């Protein structure tokens, strides 16, 4: 009887610890893909996926990202960069969270960076 209880608890803990496979995609979970919209109506913690170029390094982990028309400051930790080198002429895709602090311009905290075209 004791073995059955312990087995049941272990199974229950294993099932609970696995993350769900499905992700919520309904209202309130839209991925922003328009830089102008992010700049004009920034919402803290919105998800963003943008294609463009890193045009300038402004500090150790801050860069200017451009879609060819507009620019936004992005924060990219060193471990997010891909292994292959790239420059300001290479098309990239960034994915991350919009950060909008009071009285500051919006910024994107980049979680993934992919080189699209060299």
DSSP file (Angstrom, degrees, kcal/mol; ACC not computed):
  #  RESIDUE AA STRUCTURE BP1 BP2  ACC     N-H-->O    O-->H-N    N-H-->O    O-->H-N    TCO  KAPPA ALPHA  PHI   PSI    X-CA   Y-CA   Z-CA
    1    1 A X     >        0   0    0      0, 0.0     4,-1.9     0, 0.0     5,-0.1   0.000 360.0 360.0 360.0 -43.8    0.0    0.0    0.0
    2    2 A X  H  >  +     0   0    0      1,-0.2     4,-2.4     2,-0.2     5,-0.2   0.899 360.0  53.6 -62.9 -41.2    2.8    2.4    0.9
    3    3 A X  H  > S+     0   0    0      1,-0.2     4,-2.5     2,-0.2    -1,-0.2   0.886 107.0  52.1 -61.1 -39.8    4.6    1.6   -2.4
    4    4 A X  H  > S+     0   0    0      2,-0.2     4,-2.3     1,-0.2    -1,-0.2   0.895 109.7  48.6 -64.4 -41.6    1.4    2.5   -4.3
    5    5 A X  H  X S+     0   0    0     -4,-1.9     4,-2.2     2,-0.2    -2,-0.2   0.928 113.0  46.9 -64.1 -45.3    1.1    5.8   -2.6
    6    6 A X  H  X S+     0   0    0     -4,-2.4     4,-2.5     1,-0.2    -2,-0.2   0.915 112.7  50.0 -63.7 -43.4    4.8    6.7   -3.2
    7    7 A X  H  X S+     0   0    0     -4,-2.5     4,-2.5     1,-0.2    -1,-0.2   0.909 110.5  49.8 -61.6 -42.7    4.5    5.6   -6.9
    8    8 A X  H  X S+     0   0    0     -4,-2.3     4,-2.3     2,-0.2    -1,-0.2   0.892 111.1  48.8 -63.8 -41.1    1.4    7.7   -7.4
    9    9 A X  H  X S+     0   0    0     -4,-2.2     4,-2.5     2,-0.2    -2,-0.2   0.915 111.5  49.8 -65.6 -43.3    3.0   10.8   -5.8
   10   10 A X  H  X S+     0   0    0     -4,-2.5     4,-2.3     2,-0.2    -2,-0.2   0.930 112.2  47.4 -62.2 -45.7    6.1   10.4   -8.0
   11   11 A X  H  X S+     0   0    0     -4,-2.5     4,-2.4     1,-0.2    -1,-0.2   0.917 111.9  50.6 -61.7 -43.5    4.0   10.0  -11.2
   12   12 A X  H  X S+     0   0    0     -4,-2.3     4,-2.2     1,-0.2    -2,-0.2   0.906 110.6  48.8 -62.0 -43.2    2.0   13.1  -10.2
   13   13 A X  H  X S+     0   0    0     -4,-2.5     4,-1.8     2,-0.2    -1,-0.2   0.880 110.9  50.6 -65.1 -38.7    5.1   15.2   -9.6
   14   14 A X  H  X S+     0   0    0     -4,-2.3     4,-0.9     2,-0.2    -2,-0.2   0.930 111.4  47.7 -65.1 -45.1    6.6   14.1  -13.0
   15   15 A X  H >< S+     0   0    0     -4,-2.4     3,-0.6     1,-0.2    -2,-0.2   0.899 112.6  49.1 -63.1 -41.7    3.4   15.0  -14.8
   16   16 A X  H 3< S+     0   0    0     -4,-2.2    -1,-0.2     1,-0.2    -2,-0.2   0.845 105.9  57.7 -67.3 -33.9    3.1   18.4  -13.1
   17   17 A X  H 3< S+     0   0    0     -4,-1.8     2,-0.4    -5,-0.2    -1,-0.2   0.702  85.4  91.9 -75.4 -18.6    6.8   19.3  -13.8
   18   18 A X  S << S-     0   0    0     -4,-0.9     2,-0.1    -3,-0.6     3,-0.1  -0.618  80.0-124.6 -77.3 130.6    6.4   18.9  -17.6
   19   19 A X        -     0   0    0     -2,-0.4    -2,-0.1     1,-0.1    -1,-0.1  -0.400  33.6 -97.3 -69.8 152.0    5.6   22.2  -19.4
   20   20 A X        -     0   0    0      1,-0.1    -1,-0.1     2,-0.1     0, 0.0  -0.343  21.9-140.2 -67.1 149.9    2.5   22.2  -21.6
   21   21 A X  S    S+     0   0    0     -3,-0.1     2,-0.2     2,-0.0    -1,-0.1   0.814  79.8  73.2 -81.5 -32.4    3.0   21.7  -25.3
   22   22 A X        -     0   0    0      1,-0.0     2,-0.4    -3,-0.0    -2,-0.1  -0.553  67.7-152.1 -86.5 149.4    0.4   24.2  -26.4
   23   23 A X        -     0   0    0     -2,-0.2     2,-0.3     2,-0.0    -2,-0.0  -0.928  24.9-107.2-119.0 146.4    0.9   27.9  -26.2
   24   24 A X        +     0   0    0     -2,-0.4     0, 0.0     1,-0.1     0, 0.0  -0.543  38.9 168.7 -70.7 129.2   -1.8   30.6  -25.8
   25   25 A X        +     0   0    0     -2,-0.3    -1,-0.1     5,-0.0     3,-0.1   0.198  39.3 107.7-126.4  13.9   -2.3   32.5  -29.1
   26   26 A X  S >  S-     0   0    0      1,-0.2     3,-1.5     2,-0.1    -2,-0.0   0.049  80.8 -35.4 -81.5-166.7   -5.5   34.4  -28.3
   27   27 A X  T 3  S+     0   0    0      1,-0.2    -1,-0.2     2,-0.1    -3,-0.0  -0.165 126.7  30.3 -53.6 140.4   -6.1   38.1  -27.6
   28   28 A X  T 3  S+     0   0    0     -3,-0.1    -1,-0.2     0, 0.0    -2,-0.1   0.400 103.1  81.0  91.0  -2.2   -3.4   39.8  -25.7
   29   29 A X    <   +     0   0    0     -3,-1.5     2,-0.3    -4,-0.1    -2,-0.1  -0.230  58.0 142.0-128.0  44.8   -0.6   37.6  -27.0
   30   30 A X        -     0   0    0      1,-0.0    17,-0.7    17,-0.0     2,-0.6  -0.638  47.7-131.9 -88.1 144.1    0.2   39.2  -30.3
   31   31 A X  E     -a   47   0A   0     -2,-0.3     2,-0.4    15,-0.1    17,-0.2  -0.854  21.4-133.4 -94.5 122.8    3.7   39.4  -31.6
   32   32 A X  E     +a   48   0A   0     15,-3.3    17,-2.9    -2,-0.6     3,-0.0  -0.613  31.1 169.2 -77.7 129.9    4.5   42.9  -32.9
   33   33 A X        +     0   0    0     -2,-0.4     2,-0.5    15,-0.2    18,-0.2   0.254  53.6  84.4-122.6   8.9    6.2   42.9  -36.3
   34   34 A X     >  -     0   0    0      1,-0.2     4,-1.8    16,-0.1     5,-0.1  -0.949  57.2-162.8-119.6 112.8    6.0   46.6  -37.1
   35   35 A X  H  > S+     0   0    0     -2,-0.5     4,-2.5     1,-0.2     5,-0.2   0.889  90.8  55.4 -63.4 -40.5    8.7   48.8  -35.7
   36   36 A X  H  > S+     0   0    0      1,-0.2     4,-2.5     2,-0.2     5,-0.2   0.905 106.9  51.1 -59.6 -41.2    6.8   52.0  -36.3
   37   37 A X  H  > S+     0   0    0      1,-0.2     4,-2.6     2,-0.2    -1,-0.2   0.896 110.1  49.6 -62.6 -40.5    3.9   50.6  -34.2
   38   38 A X  H  < S+     0   0    0     -4,-1.8    -2,-0.2     1,-0.2    -1,-0.2   0.914 113.2  46.8 -64.6 -41.9    6.2   49.7  -31.4
   39   39 A X  H  < S+     0   0    0     -4,-2.5     3,-0.4     1,-0.2    -2,-0.2   0.884 118.9  39.6 -67.7 -39.3    7.8   53.2  -31.5
   40   40 A X  H  < S+     0   0    0     -4,-2.5    -2,-0.2     1,-0.2    -1,-0.2   0.834 132.9  20.8 -80.8 -33.7    4.4   55.0  -31.6
   41   41 A X  S  < S-     0   0    0     -4,-2.6    -1,-0.2    -5,-0.2     2,-0.2  -0.497  78.9-177.3-134.5  64.2    2.5   52.8  -29.1
   42   42 A X        -     0   0    0     -3,-0.4     2,-0.5    -2,-0.1    -4,-0.1  -0.433   5.2-168.2 -70.2 135.3    5.0   50.9  -27.0
   43   43 A X    >   -     0   0    0     -2,-0.2     3,-2.1    56,-0.0    55,-0.2  -0.982  28.0-115.2-124.7 118.7    3.5   48.4  -24.5
   44   44 A X  T 3  S+     0   0    0     -2,-0.5    55,-0.2     1,-0.3     3,-0.1  -0.234  97.2  11.9 -55.0 134.4    5.9   47.0  -21.9
   45   45 A X  T 3  S+     0   0    0     53,-3.4    -1,-0.3     1,-0.3    54,-0.1   0.448  86.5 145.1  75.2   4.6    6.4   43.3  -22.2
   46   46 A X    <   -     0   0    0     -3,-2.1    52,-3.0    52,-0.2     2,-0.3  -0.438  53.7-115.3 -63.2 147.0    4.8   43.0  -25.7
   47   47 A X  E     -aB  31  97A   0    -17,-0.7   -15,-3.3    50,-0.2     2,-0.4  -0.677  33.7-165.1 -85.4 141.6    6.6   40.4  -27.8
   48   48 A X  E     -aB  32  96A   0     48,-3.0    48,-2.1    -2,-0.3     2,-0.4  -0.976  17.6-177.2-130.2 142.2    8.4   41.7  -30.9
   49   49 A X  E     + B   0  95A   0    -17,-2.9     2,-0.3    -2,-0.4    46,-0.2  -0.933  22.8 167.4-136.7 112.3    9.7   39.9  -34.0
   50   50 A X  E     - B   0  94A   0     44,-2.2    44,-2.8    -2,-0.4     2,-0.4  -0.927  27.0-147.3-131.1 148.6   11.5   42.3  -36.4
   51   51 A X  E     + B   0  93A   0     -2,-0.3     2,-0.3   -18,-0.2    42,-0.2  -0.938  51.4  84.7-113.0 140.5   13.7   42.0  -39.5
   52   52 A X  E     - B   0  92A   0     40,-2.3    40,-2.8    -2,-0.4     2,-0.3  -0.912  68.0 -56.1 170.1-141.3   16.4   44.6  -40.2
   53   53 A X  E     -C   66   0A   0     13,-2.8    13,-2.8    -2,-0.3     2,-0.8  -0.980  26.5-126.9-139.6 142.7   20.0   45.5  -39.4
   54   54 A X  E     +C   65   0A   0     36,-0.4    11,-0.2    -2,-0.3    36,-0.2  -0.841  35.1 175.9 -83.7 115.3   22.1   46.3  -36.4
   55   55 A X  E     +     0   0A   0      9,-2.6     2,-0.3    -2,-0.8    -1,-0.2   0.648  54.9   9.3-101.4 -16.5   23.5   49.6  -37.4
   56   56 A X  E     -C   64   0A   0      8,-1.0     8,-2.7    32,-0.0     2,-0.5  -0.950  57.1-133.0-164.8 140.6   25.6   50.7  -34.4
   57   57 A X  E     +C   63   0A   0     -2,-0.3     6,-0.3     6,-0.2     3,-0.1  -0.864  24.4 175.7 -92.4 126.6   26.9   49.5  -31.1
   58   58 A X        -     0   0    0      4,-2.5     2,-0.3    -2,-0.5     5,-0.2   0.627  63.5 -12.9-109.6 -17.7   26.2   52.2  -28.4
   59   59 A X  S    S-     0   0    0      3,-1.6    -1,-0.2     1,-0.0     3,-0.2  -0.899  93.8 -63.2-161.6-168.8   27.5   50.4  -25.3
   60   60 A X  S    S+     0   0    0     -2,-0.3     3,-0.0     1,-0.2    -3,-0.0   0.834 132.2   6.2 -59.6 -34.5   28.6   46.9  -24.1
   61   61 A X  S    S+     0   0    0     16,-0.0    15,-2.5    14,-0.0     2,-0.4   0.226 111.5  93.8-133.0  14.5   25.2   45.3  -24.7
   62   62 A X  E     + D   0  75A   0     13,-0.2    -4,-2.5    -3,-0.2    -3,-1.6  -0.915  44.8 167.8-114.9 138.5   23.1   48.1  -26.4
   63   63 A X  E     -CD  57  74A   0     11,-2.4    11,-2.8    -2,-0.4     2,-0.5  -0.909  35.9-114.1-138.8 162.6   22.8   48.6  -30.2
   64   64 A X  E     -CD  56  73A   0     -8,-2.7    -9,-2.6    -2,-0.3    -8,-1.0  -0.923  30.7-162.8-100.0 128.1   20.7   50.5  -32.6
   65   65 A X  E     -CD  54  72A   0      7,-2.9     7,-2.2    -2,-0.5     2,-0.4  -0.900   5.8-168.9-109.3 138.3   18.5   48.3  -34.8
   66   66 A X  E     -CD  53  71A   0    -13,-2.8   -13,-2.8    -2,-0.4     5,-0.2  -0.985  26.2-162.1-130.5 139.8   16.9   49.6  -38.0
   67   67 A X        -     0   0    0      3,-1.7     4,-0.1    -2,-0.4    -1,-0.1   0.301  68.8 -90.8 -93.8   7.9   14.2   48.3  -40.3
   68   68 A X  S    S+     0   0    0      2,-0.5     3,-0.1   -15,-0.1   -16,-0.1   0.119 122.7  41.6 103.3 -18.5   15.5   50.6  -43.0
   69   69 A X  S    S+     0   0    0      1,-0.4     2,-0.3     0, 0.0    -3,-0.0   0.637 116.1  29.2-123.7 -39.2   13.1   53.4  -42.0
   70   70 A X        -     0   0    0      2,-0.0    -3,-1.7     0, 0.0    -2,-0.5  -0.833  64.0-144.2-127.5 161.2   13.1   53.6  -38.2
   71   71 A X  E     +D   66   0A   0     -2,-0.3     2,-0.3    -5,-0.2    -5,-0.2  -0.943  13.2 179.6-128.6 150.1   15.5   52.9  -35.4
   72   72 A X  E     -D   65   0A   0     -7,-2.2    -7,-2.9    -2,-0.3     2,-0.3  -0.991  32.4-112.0-144.1 147.9   15.1   51.5  -31.9
   73   73 A X  E     -De  64 107A   0     33,-0.7    35,-1.7    -2,-0.3     2,-0.4  -0.620  36.6-168.3 -78.1 137.5   17.6   50.7  -29.2
   74   74 A X  E     -De  63 108A   0    -11,-2.8   -11,-2.4    -2,-0.3     2,-0.5  -0.957  16.9-142.6-128.2 148.0   18.0   47.0  -28.4
   75   75 A X  E     +De  62 109A   0     33,-2.8    35,-2.4    -2,-0.4     2,-0.5  -0.951  22.1 179.9-109.5 123.7   19.7   45.2  -25.6
   76   76 A X  E     - e   0 110A   0    -15,-2.5     2,-0.1    -2,-0.5    35,-0.1  -0.963  18.8-143.6-130.1 115.2   21.5   42.0  -26.6
   77   77 A X    >>  -     0   0    0     33,-0.5     3,-2.0    -2,-0.5     4,-0.6  -0.437  28.9-113.1 -71.3 151.4   23.3   39.8  -24.1
   78   78 A X  G >4 S+     0   0    0      1,-0.3     3,-1.0     2,-0.2    -1,-0.1   0.827 113.9  60.2 -57.1 -36.3   26.5   38.2  -25.5
   79   79 A X  G 34 S+     0   0    0      1,-0.2    -1,-0.3     0, 0.0    -2,-0.0   0.572  96.0  63.5 -72.8  -6.9   25.1   34.6  -25.3
   80   80 A X  G <4 S+     0   0    0     -3,-2.0    33,-0.6    30,-0.1    -1,-0.2   0.732  80.1  99.8 -85.8 -24.8   22.3   35.6  -27.7
   81   81 A X  S << S-     0   0    0     -3,-1.0     4,-0.1    -4,-0.6    33,-0.1  -0.329  79.2-115.2 -65.1 142.2   24.6   36.3  -30.6
   82   82 A X        -     0   0    0      2,-0.2    -1,-0.1     1,-0.1     4,-0.1  -0.313  25.1-112.7 -70.8 162.2   25.0   33.5  -33.2
   83   83 A X  S    S+     0   0    0      2,-0.1     2,-0.3    -2,-0.0    -1,-0.1   0.818  96.2  78.1 -68.0 -29.6   28.4   31.9  -33.6
   84   84 A X  S    S-     0   0    0      1,-0.1    -2,-0.2    31,-0.0     2,-0.1  -0.601  87.3-116.0 -83.4 141.4   29.0   33.3  -37.1
   85   85 A X        +     0   0    0     -2,-0.3     2,-0.3    -4,-0.1    -1,-0.1  -0.363  37.6 174.1 -70.9 153.3   30.1   36.9  -37.4
   86   86 A X        -     0   0    0     -4,-0.1     2,-0.2    -2,-0.1    32,-0.1  -0.957  11.7-155.1-151.0 166.4   27.9   39.5  -39.1
   87   87 A X    >   -     0   0    0     -2,-0.3     3,-1.5    31,-0.0   -33,-0.3  -0.622  44.8 -71.8-134.1-167.5   27.9   43.2  -39.7
   88   88 A X  T 3  S+     0   0    0      1,-0.3   -32,-0.0    -2,-0.2    -2,-0.0   0.534 124.4  57.4 -70.9  -6.5   25.5   46.2  -40.4
   89   89 A X  T 3  S+     0   0    0      2,-0.1     2,-0.5   -36,-0.1    -1,-0.3   0.495  85.4  95.8-100.0  -6.0   24.9   45.0  -43.9
   90   90 A X  S <  S-     0   0    0     -3,-1.5   -36,-0.4   -36,-0.2     2,-0.3  -0.739  76.7-125.7 -90.5 128.8   23.6   41.5  -43.0
   91   91 A X  E     + F   0 117A   0     26,-1.7    25,-2.5    -2,-0.5    26,-1.8  -0.563  37.8 178.1 -71.9 129.1   19.8   41.1  -42.6
   92   92 A X  E     -BF  52 115A   0    -40,-2.8   -40,-2.3    -2,-0.3     2,-0.4  -0.849  25.6-138.1-127.6 164.2   18.8   39.7  -39.2
   93   93 A X  E     -BF  51 114A   0     21,-2.8    21,-2.6    -2,-0.3     2,-0.4  -0.995  19.2-166.0-121.2 132.1   15.7   38.8  -37.3
   94   94 A X  E     -BF  50 113A   0    -44,-2.8   -44,-2.2    -2,-0.4     2,-0.4  -0.913   4.5-170.4-115.9 146.7   15.4   39.7  -33.7
   95   95 A X  E     +BF  49 112A   0     17,-2.3    16,-3.3    -2,-0.4    17,-2.0  -1.000  32.0 104.2-133.4 134.1   12.8   38.4  -31.2
   96   96 A X  E     -BF  48 110A   0    -48,-2.1   -48,-3.0    -2,-0.4     2,-0.4  -0.964  61.1 -58.6-178.9-165.0   12.3   39.8  -27.7
   97   97 A X  E     -BF  47 109A   0     12,-1.9    12,-3.0    -2,-0.3     2,-0.3  -0.837  40.9-122.5-107.9 138.5   10.3   41.9  -25.3
   98   98 A X  E     - F   0 108A   0    -52,-3.0   -53,-3.4    -2,-0.4     2,-0.5  -0.607  25.0-159.0 -73.8 133.6    9.4   45.5  -25.6
   99   99 A X  E     + F   0 107A   0      8,-3.7     8,-2.0    -2,-0.3     2,-0.5  -0.975  14.2 175.1-117.1 122.8   10.6   47.5  -22.6
  100  100 A X        -     0   0    0     -2,-0.5     2,-0.3     6,-0.2   -56,-0.2  -0.881   5.7-176.1-131.3 100.3    9.0   50.8  -22.0
  101  101 A X    >   -     0   0    0     -2,-0.5     3,-2.1     4,-0.3    -2,-0.0  -0.655  43.9 -80.1 -92.4 153.2   10.0   52.6  -18.8
  102  102 A X  T 3  S-     0   0    0      1,-0.3    -1,-0.1    -2,-0.3     3,-0.1  -0.261 113.1  -0.4 -55.7 130.1    8.4   55.8  -17.7
  103  103 A X  T 3  S+     0   0    0      1,-0.2     2,-0.3    -3,-0.1    -1,-0.3   0.617 111.4 106.9  62.9  18.1    9.8   58.9  -19.6
  104  104 A X  S <  S-     0   0    0     -3,-2.1    -1,-0.2     3,-0.0     3,-0.1  -0.913  75.9-106.1-121.4 152.5   12.2   56.7  -21.6
  105  105 A X        -     0   0    0     -2,-0.3    -4,-0.3     1,-0.1   -66,-0.1  -0.405  50.0 -91.3 -70.9 153.2   12.1   55.7  -25.2
  106  106 A X        -     0   0    0    -67,-0.2   -33,-0.7    -6,-0.1     2,-0.3  -0.215  44.7-173.6 -66.3 157.4   11.1   52.1  -25.9
  107  107 A X  E     -eF  73  99A   0     -8,-2.0    -8,-3.7   -35,-0.1     2,-0.5  -0.952  19.8-128.5-144.5 158.1   13.8   49.4  -26.2
  108  108 A X  E     -eF  74  98A   0    -35,-1.7   -33,-2.8    -2,-0.3     2,-0.9  -0.968   8.5-148.5-116.7 127.1   13.7   45.7  -27.1
  109  109 A X  E     -eF  75  97A   0    -12,-3.0   -12,-1.9    -2,-0.5     2,-0.3  -0.824  27.8-141.0 -89.8 103.5   15.3   43.1  -24.9
  110  110 A X  E     +eF  76  96A   0    -35,-2.4   -33,-0.5    -2,-0.9   -14,-0.3  -0.499  31.5 171.0 -77.7 128.3   16.4   40.6  -27.5
  111  111 A X  E    S+     0   0A   0    -16,-3.3     2,-0.3     1,-0.3   -15,-0.2   0.644  72.0  25.4-104.3 -24.5   16.1   36.9  -26.6
  112  112 A X  E     - F   0  95A   0    -17,-2.0   -17,-2.3     2,-0.0     2,-0.4  -0.996  59.9-173.4-144.9 135.9   16.9   35.5  -30.1
  113  113 A X  E     - F   0  94A   0    -33,-0.6     2,-0.4    -2,-0.3   -19,-0.2  -0.995   7.5-177.2-131.7 125.9   18.9   36.8  -33.0
  114  114 A X  E     - F   0  93A   0    -21,-2.6   -21,-2.8    -2,-0.4     2,-0.6  -0.985  25.5-132.3-125.9 130.9   19.1   35.0  -36.3
  115  115 A X  E     + F   0  92A   0     -2,-0.4   -23,-0.3   -23,-0.2     3,-0.1  -0.730  25.9 179.3 -79.5 119.8   21.1   36.0  -39.4
  116  116 A X  E     +     0   0A   0    -25,-2.5     2,-0.4    -2,-0.6   -24,-0.2   0.893  64.6   5.5 -88.0 -46.6   18.7   35.8  -42.3
  117  117 A X  E       F   0  91A   0    -26,-1.8   -26,-1.7     1,-0.1    -1,-0.3  -0.971 360.0 360.0-148.2 124.9   21.0   36.9  -45.2
  118  118 A X              0   0    0     -2,-0.4    -1,-0.1   -28,-0.2   -29,-0.1   0.409 360.0 360.0 -93.5 360.0   24.7   37.7  -45.4
